[in-house]
Amino acid sequence: MEKKNIDASTLPVMKAHCQSCPFKPNKKGHWQFPEVANEVIQKTLFQAQQICHSTEGPNRKAHNRCKGAFDYNSEIYTKMGFKDFIK
């Protein structure tokens, strides 16, 4: 199967956190999986887009960007003055 190169910044961002999103707040308002969230941040901040793991796999018709990672990274970009960096 031939792989396509896709500009991930053109993919839609999830409208809500998926059930197992590491960035999804728990009852106390904290990320439900902070270790995983921090790992995603280290891999994606200024380098990549995180595709929501619930939209990956061979049976999925669409890929969407992770809402949690997008929102967190966007906040960092804005605080650093890189508002135009957000796509």
N, C-alpha and C positions, 0 to 999 in steps of 0.2 A: 504494500500500500504506500502510495506517495504522500509524504508529509508536506503540508503547506506552511509557508512562513506567514504568520498573521501578526499584525501590529496589535499587541494586547491593549494598547491605550484606546483602540476603537471598540473594544468589547464593552458591553454594558456592565455596570456595577450592580450587584444584587440589591434589591430594594430593601431587604431586611437580612439580618443575620440568619444563616442556616442553623438548624438545631444543634449541630456540634461545632459551630464556629468558636475557635479559641478566644476570640474577641467579644463574644456575646456576654453581656453582664449577667452575673448570677444574682441571687436574691439580695446580696449585700452591695451590689453595684460594681463588683470586681470582675475582671475577666474570668471565665470559667476554667480556662487552661492557660495560665500566664506563662508557663515555660514554653509552650508551643507558640503562643503569640509573640514572645520575645525572639524566638528562633525565626519566625516569619519576618519580623521587623528587620533582623540582622541580614536576612537574605534579600529583602526587597527594597529597603529604603535607598533611594537614588539609583537603584540598579535594575529593578524588574517590577512586574505586576504579579500579584498573587491571584491565581485562578481559584475560585471557590471549589473546594474538594468535592462538594456535593454535585457539581456540574461536570466533573471529570469522568472519564471512563468510556468504554466503547459503546455503551447503550445510551449515552446522552446525546441529545440533538444540538444543544447549545452550550457554550461556555460563557460564564460570567465572572467578572472580577469579584474578589472577596470584599464585602462591605466593610468588615472590621479592619482589615489591613488598609483599604483605601481611605477610610475615614481617619485612621490614626496617622498614616503617612501624610495625608492632606493637612492635618493639623500641624505637623512638624514643618512642612514646607511653608505654610502660612506664617508661622512664628519666626522662621528664618528669613522671611521676605521673598520667598520663591513662589508667590501665588500663581504666577504664570506657568509654573512647572506642573500644576495640577491639570490633568486631562480626564 
